[in-house]
Amino acid sequence: MSQRISEHVVLDVEPTGKKVTISVDGKEIEAYEGEPILSALLAAGIRINRYTVKRHEPRGLFCGIGQCSDCSMVVDGKPNVRTCITPVKAGMIIQTQDGLQAEKEAAS
Amino acid sequence: MSIKMTDLLVIGAGPAGLSASIEAARLGAKVIIADLNMKPGGQLFKQIHKFFGSSAHHSGTRGIDIGRMLLEEAKSAGVQIWLKSTVIGIFPGGKVSIEREMDDGTTELVTLMPKELVIATGASENAIRFKNWTAPGVMGAGAAQTMINVNHVKPGNKVVMLGSGNVGLIVSYQLMQAGCDVCALVEAAPKVGGYAVHAAKIRRAGVPILLRHTIIEAKTDSNGTVSGCVTAEVDDHFNPIPGTEETIDCDVITIAAGLKPTMDLIKLAGCKLTFDGPFGGYVPIHNEKMETSVKGVFVAGDSTGVEEANTALDEGKIAGISAAEALGLISETDADEKRKEIWNRLDSLRMGPFGQRRKIEKEHLIDLYNKEVKEQKAFA
């Protein structure tokens, strides 16, 4: 079930950006161009963005305004991208971050 | 790398920064406003409720509409708005380094040499620590508010709110408007912190307000995200009482425990600070022109003490007028007259049981400035 708000008493919640797909850990999800990457992930029910370096604890949305860095992920190969303030572009490759790199590289 | 000159650089495009830039630009200053976010407006665009106060303070208007209005005014006044632009350094000689993301996605390091500087960096949310408070699903109330009101996405479905100040109350209500289930509002104090009118809305909607309670643990599921919340009653010293624990089924815990002024750049600019509890932490001392102990560095809004958008708008105006005065674009007499009018209006906002305290603290900051700052340090 999508977490997107479909109707609202005050706001016009009709998406304004173009509908695109982005890849998250190899899986394609729907997103709207221009919205924060984090929104698209939450809409798809994805709540873990990264794991901490030392204790491997999950982190997700905490401040939502680019201050805390808990939502950092690997975007198009670049780590430590704050997904709450980085807009979606069509075809982006997003990976869960493990420590300082993408999860799969860390495992290998 | 390039060096650019400008009359005024405003850091932070929230209500304080925008109104400072509008005032200064209207008086003829060349103004650049830098903000690290994708969109300008600071936190105004998540405030979908109507504001209180007098008509001079946009009472009855939603924050989101005030934001739109300010943007229009800033554009028509000729203010240059730099988004996705993070100030990363303030150096002797008045150099300000900005990492600016360009339209093509590349970043450029720009060094600006503004003649005057307004720092309006706002505030960040406080956290309350309990077991598993770092688990995905535990977040600031403002973060949840951003998701629902700006991005139109629910961060989860069943929410427990910690803190009954105005943020906790308003965001609880807005979460319900977004279609979330607010299971409970938890407050350690014996009474609700925010306005009664907001609390009544929450109670009418049937949300239990658990006074003298706190959260002691977030329960997590196998992948480590929030699946519940353990509350407990607290004693008179706010310590949890063993045996009173109860578990609430939820997937989000939002923390509304107040805000802390964002001091990084103000500190970096060398401004003299003081600790002020009611204002949320360290704040710069400043004079009635909103100028700090560093000549040519002005401050406004929550970064000078956590208040509300209305006070930020007016303080921003004062800072903008004062910056224009320092640039020689308006006479001291005219600037004084404008400032006096705004201070009077601010007094009307800083009244009542919540406002009076802030008026006292604001006057304290100005007193400290007058006592402690004999000679301003140079910025540029």
Contacts between the chains, C-beta under 8 A, distances in Angstrom:
chain1	res1	chain2	res2	distance
A	3	B	153	5.4
A	3	B	154	4.5
A	3	B	155	7.6
A	3	B	156	7.7
A	3	B	157	7.8
A	4	B	152	6.3
A	4	B	153	5.6
A	4	B	154	7.7
A	5	B	148	6.5
A	5	B	152	4.6
A	5	B	153	6.9
A	5	B	154	6.3
A	5	B	178	5.2
A	5	B	179	6.0
A	8	B	152	7.4
A	8	B	177	6.4
A	8	B	178	6.7
A	9	B	177	5.6
A	10	B	48	4.9
A	10	B	62	7.4
A	10	B	177	6.7
A	11	B	48	6.2
A	11	B	149	6.7
A	11	B	152	7.0
A	13	B	152	4.3
A	15	B	152	7.5
A	35	B	151	6.0
A	36	B	38	7.1
A	36	B	151	6.2
A	38	B	147	8.0
A	38	B	151	7.9
A	39	B	147	6.8
A	39	B	151	3.9
A	39	B	152	7.8
A	39	B	153	4.7
A	42	B	147	6.4
A	42	B	151	7.9
A	42	B	153	4.8
A	42	B	154	7.4
A	42	B	155	5.9
A	43	B	153	4.9
A	47	B	136	4.5
A	47	B	137	6.4
A	47	B	156	7.8
A	47	B	225	5.1
A	48	B	136	5.2
A	48	B	223	6.7
A	48	B	224	7.1
A	48	B	225	6.6
A	49	B	136	7.5
A	57	B	134	6.4
A	57	B	135	7.9
A	57	B	224	6.8
A	58	B	135	6.8
A	58	B	136	5.4
A	58	B	223	7.0
A	58	B	224	4.1
A	58	B	225	6.7
A	59	B	134	6.6
A	59	B	136	6.3
A	60	B	135	8.0
A	60	B	136	2.8
A	60	B	137	6.8
A	60	B	139	7.8
A	60	B	225	7.0
A	61	B	136	7.0
A	61	B	139	5.3
A	61	B	143	5.7
A	61	B	147	7.1
A	61	B	155	6.1
A	62	B	134	8.0
A	62	B	138	7.4
A	62	B	139	5.2
A	62	B	140	6.4
A	62	B	143	6.1
A	63	B	124	6.7
A	63	B	125	6.4
A	63	B	139	7.6
A	63	B	140	5.5
A	63	B	142	7.4
A	63	B	143	5.3
A	64	B	139	7.1
A	64	B	140	6.9
A	64	B	142	6.8
A	64	B	143	3.3
A	64	B	144	7.6
A	64	B	146	4.1
A	64	B	147	6.2
A	65	B	37	7.1
A	65	B	43	7.7
A	65	B	124	7.9
A	65	B	142	7.2
A	65	B	143	7.3
A	65	B	146	6.3
A	66	B	36	5.9
A	66	B	37	6.6
A	67	B	124	5.2
A	67	B	262	7.9
A	70	B	134	7.8
A	84	B	143	8.0
A	84	B	146	7.8
A	85	B	36	7.0
A	85	B	37	6.0
A	85	B	38	5.8
A	85	B	84	7.8
A	86	B	38	7.9
A	87	B	38	5.7
